């Protein structure tokens, strides 16, 4: 019932906004789009949690740190709601994965963000000789996974189930699966403060005090305290890994939510996986915009709302903790990243078509959608800086 109420409220708000949009002045619209926001948070418990996190982090959070608490904090969405989204094609993808692994003599599968473990269960049912590993940060879900594997008599094929990659040993050629999990890793919000079309020049941060959230542009000194750096379109993370963001061309004061935490995760995997391992990314991706798009790029989206796109960041912040957010990006971002990370034969296509190509047989009926799948084979060492593509047309990279 709460889902239906929220959907209807979103439907009404969307159409009212469009109805009165013509009466708003151009200066009001520009201010709404490009000004730094100051918002009173409705969720007071979450506001207190965010304020406490700020105090622990020199008074500031990055946008990704804010979003992570918004979703996974003690007072965030996941702690207060039972519906977390689901992947309904586990059975069919399990068959495709099992066939690929058996055909290519890969016996080990690593699933990042496996949820309740259904994809692993279906894969093992089609591949009795395979072993499965899960990386799941949610302690309760790890218990659910173990119970589900036990019910299916598959416990002997469950090799590792850990909260982090660092705790897992990868000692053989493997298949790495990201099934609707990378778009749960909160992006960083960057902005172009220069007067001309340019790559991002600064990073947006968040402060929270007495229920009031404020956006700020982080200074070099503030970034340094977090172990971060942004210079000439190159972003350095707290592990001293460098990411090239120069492909993200933004207009003056335009923002982009760039999947830097996801790229960092992919980099960590690339350092550990063995040669000839397969990577599979299944996700909902954003369609490519115009080269000099005037609106902000890749803002978070609400899975349960009628209108998922936040053109009004005030509304996003004000309702912190009240939406099941996800963060799709452009296919080219991950494709370029994988190429820098030493993957070859990178291919991307609609989810069903890619499942069939992986299995070399038609298991799913081909359907066009926003859900794509991407594959690559680990062949070479990592090349820094790792390039994050932006919004080039979809293609395969040989």
C-alpha positions in Angstrom: 0.0 0.0 0.0 2.8 2.6 0.8 4.2 1.8 -2.7 0.9 2.6 -4.4 0.5 5.9 -2.4 4.0 7.0 -3.3 3.5 6.1 -7.0 0.2 8.1 -7.1 1.8 11.1 -5.3 4.6 11.1 -7.8 2.2 10.9 -10.7 0.3 14.0 -9.4 3.5 15.9 -8.6 5.0 15.2 -12.0 2.0 16.5 -13.9 1.5 19.5 -11.7 5.1 20.5 -12.1 4.8 20.4 -15.9 1.5 22.2 -15.8 2.9 25.2 -13.8 6.4 25.2 -15.4 5.4 27.8 -18.0 4.6 30.3 -15.3 8.0 30.2 -13.7 10.6 32.8 -14.6 13.8 31.7 -16.4 15.9 33.0 -13.5 13.9 30.8 -11.0 14.5 27.8 -13.2 18.2 28.5 -13.5 18.5 28.9 -9.7 16.6 25.6 -9.2 18.9 23.7 -11.5 22.3 25.2 -10.7 22.4 26.7 -7.2 24.0 24.9 -4.2 21.1 23.5 -2.1 20.1 24.1 1.5 17.3 21.8 2.6 15.5 20.8 5.8 15.5 17.0 6.1 12.1 15.4 7.0 13.7 12.3 8.5 15.0 13.7 11.8 16.6 10.4 12.9 18.5 10.1 9.6 19.5 13.8 9.9 21.0 13.0 13.3 22.9 10.0 11.9 24.2 12.1 9.0 25.3 14.9 11.4 27.2 12.4 13.5 28.9 11.0 10.4 29.9 14.6 9.4 31.5 15.2 12.8 33.6 12.0 12.3 34.7 13.2 8.9 36.0 16.7 9.6 32.5 18.1 9.2 32.0 17.0 5.6 30.7 14.0 3.6 31.2 13.4 -0.1 28.0 12.8 -2.0 28.6 9.1 -2.1 29.1 9.0 1.6 25.8 10.8 2.1 24.0 8.4 -0.3 25.4 5.3 1.4 24.0 6.4 4.8 20.7 7.5 3.1 20.3 4.0 1.8 22.1 1.7 4.2 22.4 3.6 7.5 20.6 2.7 10.7 17.8 5.1 9.7 18.2 4.8 5.9 15.8 3.2 3.4 17.0 -0.4 3.7 16.7 -0.4 7.5 13.1 0.8 7.4 11.7 -1.0 4.4 11.3 -4.6 3.3 11.2 -4.1 -0.5 14.8 -3.9 -1.8 14.3 -4.8 -5.5 14.8 -8.2 -7.1 16.2 -9.9 -10.1 13.6 -12.2 -11.7 15.8 -13.9 -14.3 18.0 -15.9 -12.0 16.9 -19.2 -13.4 17.6 -18.3 -17.0 20.9 -16.5 -16.3 21.9 -19.5 -14.1 21.6 -21.8 -17.0 23.6 -19.4 -19.3 26.4 -18.9 -16.7 26.7 -22.6 -16.0 27.0 -23.5 -19.6 29.6 -20.9 -20.3 31.7 -22.0 -17.3 31.5 -25.7 -18.2 32.3 -24.9 -21.8 35.3 -22.8 -20.9 36.6 -25.0 -18.0 35.9 -22.4 -15.3 34.8 -24.0 -12.0 34.7 -20.9 -9.8 32.0 -18.2 -9.7 32.2 -15.0 -7.6 28.9 -13.0 -7.2 29.1 -9.4 -6.0 26.0 -8.3 -4.1 24.1 -11.6 -4.5 21.1 -10.7 -2.4 19.4 -13.9 -1.3 21.7 -16.1 -3.5 19.1 -17.2 -6.1 21.5 -16.7 -9.0 24.1 -18.8 -7.4 21.6 -21.6 -6.5 20.2 -21.8 -10.1 23.7 -21.7 -11.6 24.9 -24.6 -9.4 21.7 -26.6 -10.2 22.8 -26.4 -13.9 26.5 -27.0 -13.1 27.0 -29.6 -10.4 30.8 -29.4 -10.6 30.9 -25.6 -10.0 31.7 -23.7 -6.8 30.1 -20.4 -5.8 31.4 -17.4 -3.8 29.4 -14.4 -2.6 30.4 -10.9 -1.5 27.5 -9.5 0.5 27.9 -6.7 3.0 24.5 -7.2 4.6 24.9 -9.7 7.6 21.2 -10.7 7.5 21.4 -11.5 3.8 24.5 -13.7 4.4 22.4 -15.7 6.8 19.6 -16.0 4.3 22.0 -17.2 1.6 23.5 -19.9 3.9 20.0 -21.1 4.8 18.8 -21.1 1.1 21.9 -23.1 0.1 21.3 -25.6 2.9 17.7 -26.1 1.8 18.9 -26.9 -1.7 21.6 -29.2 -0.5 24.3 -27.0 -2.1 26.3 -26.1 1.0 29.3 -28.1 -0.2 29.5 -25.9 -3.3 29.5 -22.7 -1.3 33.2 -21.8 -1.0 33.3 -18.3 0.4 30.6 -15.9 1.7 32.3 -12.7 2.9 31.3 -9.0 3.5 34.3 -7.8 1.5 36.6 -8.8 -1.4 39.7 -8.5 0.7 38.5 -11.5 2.8 38.2 -13.7 -0.3 41.0 -15.8 -1.8 40.9 -16.0 -5.6 43.4 -18.7 -6.6 42.0 -19.8 -10.0 40.4 -18.6 -13.2 36.9 -17.5 -12.3 33.7 -15.9 -13.5 32.9 -12.6 -11.8 29.2 -11.5 -11.7 27.8 -8.1 -11.0 24.0 -8.6 -11.3 22.2 -5.4 -10.6 24.8 -4.6 -7.9 27.1 -1.9 -9.4 24.2 0.5 -9.6 23.8 0.2 -5.9 27.2 1.7 -5.3 26.7 5.4 -4.7 28.5 7.7 -7.2 30.3 10.9 -6.5 28.8 14.2 -7.7 31.2 16.4 -9.6 30.7 19.9 -11.2 32.2 22.1 -13.8 32.9 25.5 -12.2 34.8 26.9 -15.3 33.0 29.2 -17.7 33.5 26.9 -20.7 32.6 23.4 -21.7 35.0 21.3 -19.7 35.7 18.1 -17.7 34.7 18.3 -14.0 36.7 20.8 -12.0 35.3 20.3 -8.5 33.5 17.8 -6.2 30.2 18.4 -4.4 30.2 17.7 -0.6 27.5 17.6 2.0 27.2 19.1 5.5 24.4 18.3 7.9 23.7 20.2 11.1 20.4 20.6 13.1 18.3 18.9 10.5 19.7 21.1 7.7 21.6 19.7 4.8 23.8 22.0 2.8 25.8 21.3 -0.4 29.3 22.7 -0.6 32.1 22.6 -3.1 35.0 20.8 -1.5 38.3 22.6 -1.4 41.6 20.9 -2.2 42.4 20.9 1.5 39.1 19.2 2.4 39.7 16.6 -0.3 43.2 16.0 0.9 41.9 15.2 4.4 39.8 12.5 2.8 42.7 11.2 0.8 41.2 12.5 -2.4 42.4 14.7 -5.2 41.0 16.2 -8.4 43.2 18.0 -10.8 43.0 18.5 -14.6 40.2 15.9 -14.9 42.2 13.3 -13.0 40.7 11.9 -9.8 42.9 10.2 -7.2 41.2 8.1 -4.6 42.4 7.2 -1.1 44.2 4.1 -2.4 46.3 6.4 -4.7 44.5 5.0 -7.8 44.0 7.5 -10.6 40.9 7.8 -12.8 40.7 9.8 -16.0 37.4 11.8 -16.2 38.3 14.0 -19.1 35.6 12.4 -21.3 32.9 13.9 -19.1 32.3 17.2 -20.9 30.1 19.5 -18.8 28.7 23.0 -19.3 29.2 25.8 -16.8 27.8 24.6 -13.4 26.6 21.4 -14.8 26.9 18.4 -12.6 27.6 14.7 -13.2 27.2 11.7 -10.9 30.2 9.7 -11.9 30.5 6.0 -10.8 33.9 6.3 -9.1 33.1 3.9 -6.2 32.0 1.3 -8.8 35.2 1.9 -10.8 37.2 1.5 -7.7 35.4 -1.8 -7.0 36.1 -3.1 -10.5 39.8 -2.1 -10.1 40.0 -4.1 -6.9 38.7 -7.2 -8.6 41.0 -6.7 -11.6 44.0 -6.8 -9.2 42.9 -10.1 -7.8 41.4 -12.1 -10.7 43.5 -14.5 -12.7 44.1 -14.3 -16.5 41.3 -15.5 -18.7 38.6 -14.9 -16.0 35.2 -13.7 -17.3 33.5 -10.5 -16.0 29.8 -10.2 -16.4 27.9 -7.0 -15.6 24.1 -7.0 -15.8 22.5 -3.6 -15.1 20.0 -0.9 -16.1 22.0 1.7 -18.0 21.1 5.3 -18.9 20.6 6.1 -22.6 23.2 8.5 -24.1 22.4 12.2 -23.9 23.4 14.9 -26.3 27.1 15.9 -26.1 26.5 19.2 -24.3 23.4 18.2 -22.3 22.1 21.1 -20.3 20.7 19.2 -17.4 22.7 17.4 -14.7 23.9 13.9 -15.7 23.1 10.6 -14.0 21.4 11.9 -10.9 20.1 9.1 -8.5 16.8 7.5 -9.5 14.0 6.1 -7.3 13.0 2.6 -8.2 9.5 2.8 -6.6 8.4 6.2 -7.9 6.2 7.0 -10.9 8.7 9.6 -12.1 12.2 8.2 -11.3 14.3 11.2 -12.3 15.2 13.9 -9.9 15.3 17.2 -11.8 14.8 18.9 -8.4 17.6 18.0 -6.0 15.8 19.8 -3.2 13.1 17.0 -3.4 15.8 14.3 -3.3 17.5 15.7 -0.2 14.3 16.7 1.6 13.0 13.1 1.4 16.3 11.4 2.3 15.8 7.8 3.5 12.4 7.6 1.8 13.3 6.2 -1.6 14.9 3.0 -3.0 17.7 4.7 -5.0 19.8 3.3 -7.7 22.5 4.9 -9.8 22.7 3.7 -13.5 25.5 5.1 -15.7 26.4 5.1 -19.3 27.6 1.8 -20.8 30.7 3.4 -22.1 31.8 4.3 -18.5 32.3 0.7 -17.6 33.5 -0.4 -21.1 36.4 2.1 -21.0 37.1 1.2 -17.4 37.3 -2.5 -18.2 39.6 -1.8 -21.1 42.0 0.1 -18.8 41.8 -2.8 -16.3 43.2 -5.2 -18.8 40.0 -6.8 -20.1 39.7 -7.7 -23.8 36.9 -8.8 -26.1 34.5 -6.5 -24.3 31.0 -6.8 -25.5 27.7 -5.2 -24.6 24.1 -5.8 -25.6 20.6 -6.2 -24.4 20.4 -8.5 -21.4 18.5 -11.4 -23.1 20.7 -11.4 -26.2 23.9 -11.5 -24.2 22.6 -14.4 -22.0 22.0 -16.3 -25.2 25.5 -15.4 -26.6 27.2 -16.5 -23.4 25.4 -19.9 -23.6 25.7 -20.2 -27.4 22.1 -21.2 -27.5 18.7 -19.4 -27.2 17.6 -19.6 -23.6 15.8 -16.2 -23.4 13.6 -14.6 -26.0 15.5 -11.5 -27.3 13.9 -8.3 -25.9 15.1 -4.7 -26.1 15.2 -2.8 -22.8 17.3 -0.5 -20.6 18.8 -3.6 -19.0 22.1 -4.5 -20.7 24.8 -7.1 -20.1 28.5 -6.5 -20.6 31.3 -9.1 -20.7 35.1 -9.1 -20.9 38.0 -11.5 -20.5 41.0 -10.5 -18.3 44.1 -10.5 -20.4 46.5 -7.7 -19.5 47.8 -5.7 -16.5 46.0 -2.6 -15.3 46.9 0.7 -17.0 46.7 3.8 -14.9 45.0 6.2 -15.1 41.9 4.1 -15.5 39.6 5.8 -18.0 35.9 6.3 -17.3 34.0 6.8 -20.5 31.0 9.1 -20.7 28.3 9.0 -23.3 29.6 7.7 -26.5 27.3 5.3 -28.6 27.2 1.7 -27.5 29.7 -0.6 -29.2 32.0 -3.5 -28.6 35.7 -3.1 -27.9 38.0 -5.8 -29.3 
